[in-house]
Amino acid sequence: SAKSTQHSDGAAKAQLHGPARLLADVVQLCHRPAGFARALKAYRAARQGGLTLGELAVGDCQQLFAALVPAAIQAGRTEDALQLLRELRAEGPGASAGLLTSIA
């Protein structure tokens, strides 16, 4: 369908334009009603395409997860939120105090 093509195109564009574009796309999607699923799909596509959290500047990584994790919780997807936090701890700079405060 056209809708699924748009989703795939968004994820592909995020991959093609690198971490900065991924960050912008994910943050924008997380601020939209029901945008979390698309944001997570773009993030997962970039990860499958080879993006590592170590490639991101610490501030960018924190901003990415500050958008994704609360959006996951608001969408009722706590397992996704927990998985994101595990990835952040294992491969990134860890959860910032601001992120932990925002989800407490």
N, C-alpha and C positions, 0 to 999 in steps of 0.2 A: 504494500500500500504506500501511498505518498507519505503518510505520516511516519511509517517505519523507515522509509528512505531518508526523510529529514533527520531522524535520530541517528542513522548510520552516518550521514553526511556530517553532522555536528561532531560526532566522535572522530571521524576521519580528519576533519579540519583541525580539531584540537591536537591530534597526533602530528599532522603535517607542520603545524606552526610552532610546535614545541611547548615547553613548560609555561612560557608567559601567556600564550594563547589559551592553554588548558586552564590556567588559573583564572583568567578573565571569564572564560565561558562557564566554568563551574560556579564561580561566585555569582555570576548573573543568574544562572539557572536556579541556584539555591534560594534566591530571593523571590522567585516566582511561585505562585501556588502550584502545587503538584509538580514542581520542577526537580525534586530530588532524584527521582528515578532516572531522568535524562542526565543529570549531573553525575550520578554514580556510573552510569553507562559510559560517559565520556572519560571519566577518571579511569575506569577499568580498561577501556580500549587503549588509553595512553600507556597504562602499566603493561598490558599485553604486548604493546608495540615496542616495549623496551625502556620506557621511562622508569628511572629509579628515583626514590625520594632524595637520595644524595645529590642528584643533579640540581635540585631546587635550592635556592638560597634559603637560609633558615626562616627568614621573615615570610617568604613566599610559601614555604611549606606550612608554616603556622597559619597563614591566611587561608590556604586551601582547606585545611582541616577545620578551621574555625567556621568555615561555610558548610562543609560536608557533615560534620558530626551533629551539630544542632539541627540541621535540616533532616537528617535521618531520624533523630528523636521526635521531631515535630511530625514527621510522616508515620510515626509508629513503628519504625524499622530499627528496633533496638539491637538486633543481631548484626545488622550492617554497621551501626554506630560502634559496637564493640569491636568488630573486625577492623574498622578503620583505625580505632585507637590502638589495637594491637600492631597494625602495620606502622603507625606513627612511632610507637615505642621501639619496635624491632629495627626499622630501617631509616627512620627520620630522627629529628632532634628531640622527640618525646613531646608529650603534651605540655603546653605552656600553662601557667597559672590562669591566664585569661580564658583559655579554652575550658579548663576544668571548672572555673567559676561559672561560665556560661551554661554548662550542662548540669550543674549541681542542683 
